[in-house]
Every structure is written in structure tokens, then in C-alpha cells.
Amino acid sequence: MRLHHVQVACPPGGEDVARAFYGAALGLTEVAKPPELAGRGGCWFRGYDGDGVVGAEIHVGVEDPFAPARKAHPALLVDDAAALDATADRLEGAGFAVDRSERETFTGYLRFHTRDGAGNRVEVLAPV
């Protein structure tokens, strides 16, 4: 069994903020939703490895009423500490807060937490 995707939510009209976070700041690639699902709103993103294989997929769906996920979260794995720090810098440069307070609290990994534009928690980690 493998994980196909993780879905997070945004409020109605939150797609542009999701694009700014998941696309521009995190560096994931936006992909078209299937036509039969496109009318629901939201947007989808994929992260690819060096060989073009999908390593992560996040679907942002619209919820009304909306409440951000405060504890539940996707955790995205980058290659190393340099990539982790570069990702944190990109997020901060785009105006998203990065919490490094738990950087060394998960054995075998370095990590940080952030929140997407809708307030959903996101973890980014790298192997030590």
C-alpha cells in the first residue's frame, strides 16, 4: 500500500493563496484537476523527484464552512538540511511564518512547521 495524496482544505476563494504557498513558496507543481472534479474548486499540486517520479501530491479542496487543520498535517520530506533551510527561507520570503522550535525533536530528522495561507499546519523535514 502507498499513499496517493493528502487533502487539505481552504475557504471558498482560497485557491490563489494556496497557489502562493504550495506552488510558489514550497515549489510544488500545480496540476490540472480531472474535468469531472474541476467544478468543485480547489487546486492540486505535485512534487517530483529528480527522475520525474511523483513523490508528493497535495489536493486543496474548498470547504464551507471552513476551519483550518491545527494538528493534522501533511509532512513533506526534502533531501537534506540545506534543502530544508532553503525551503524555510523561501517560505519566509513569501511572507509565511516558519516555526523552527521543534527542529531537533524528531529522532533522525530535522524539521520545521509552518501554516499555509488558510492556516493549515504543514511540516517539512529532512533526514539527519
N, C-alpha and C positions, 0 to 999 in steps of 0.2 A: 504494500500500500504506500502511496506517495501523496503528498499534499498538492492539490491542484491550484488553489488560490485562497486568499484570505479576503473577506469583505469587511470594509469599514463603512461608516455612514457619514453623510453630510446633510445639512439642511437644504431645502429647496433653493436653487440658485447658487449652491456652493461649489459648482464644478470648477470655476476659474481659480478659486483659492486652492482646491485640490490639485489642479494642474501646476500651480506655482510651487506647492510643497513636493508632491510626488514626482512631478516631471522635472521642473527647473532646478529645485534645490536638492532633491535626492538623486536625480539623474536617471530615473526610470523612464522608459519609453511609453508614451501613450499609444494604445492600440484601439482600433475601432471595435465597438461592441457589435455583436451579431444583430442584423436588422430586426429580428423579432424581439430584441431586448432594448434597442436603442430608444424607443419611445418612452421608456421609464425614467430617462435622465441618468445622471451619473457618468462616470468615466472609468476606464480600465487602464492599468499600467503593468508593464513587464520589465524585469531586469534580466539581462542576458550575460552569460559568462563569456570568456574570450573566444570560445568556439561557436558562439551564436546560439547556445542552448539556453532555454528559459530556466532561470534559477529562482525567480520570484515572480509572483503575479498578485497584484492587489486590485480588487474591484471596489470602487467607491460608489455606493448606492445612495439614493435620496430617500430620506425618512422624514415624515411629517406626522406627528411632532417629532422633533429631533432632540436627542440627548447624547453628548459625546461619551465614548468609552473611556473611563477614568483608569481602570485597572487592566481590563482585557486589552491586548495589543498584538500587532504583528512585530516580529523580531527579524530584522534583516541582517544578514551576515556579509561582511566585507572581508577582503583578503588579509589585511594586516593593520597594525596600529597606524601606519602612515595614511592608509585609505580611510580609517576611522576618523582620524583628525581632520583630514581634508573634507570629509563629509560634514563633520560638525562645523567647520569653518564656512562651508557653502551654505548650510542652513542658517547660521548666524548672519552671514552676509545678506541673506534674503529676508531677514527680519524674524526668523523663528528662534525661540529660546531653546538652548541646549542645556540639559542638566547632567553634569559630569560627576555628581556627588556619589554615585554608585559605580564609578569607573572600574574599581578593582574588587567588587563584591561578588563576582560570579567566577568560581574557580575555572581556570583555563581560558578565560576571555577578558578582554577589556570592553567596556561598553559605555553608552550614554543613552539617556531618554530625551525625547522631545515630544511635542504635540503638533499635529497637523493643523491646518488653518481652521478646522472645525472643532479643535480641542481634543481629538482622539490621541491617546498615548501611542507612541511608536518607539521601539528600542532598536538601536543599531549596535552591533557587536563585532569584534574581531578576535580570532584566536591569538593567544599569547605566543 
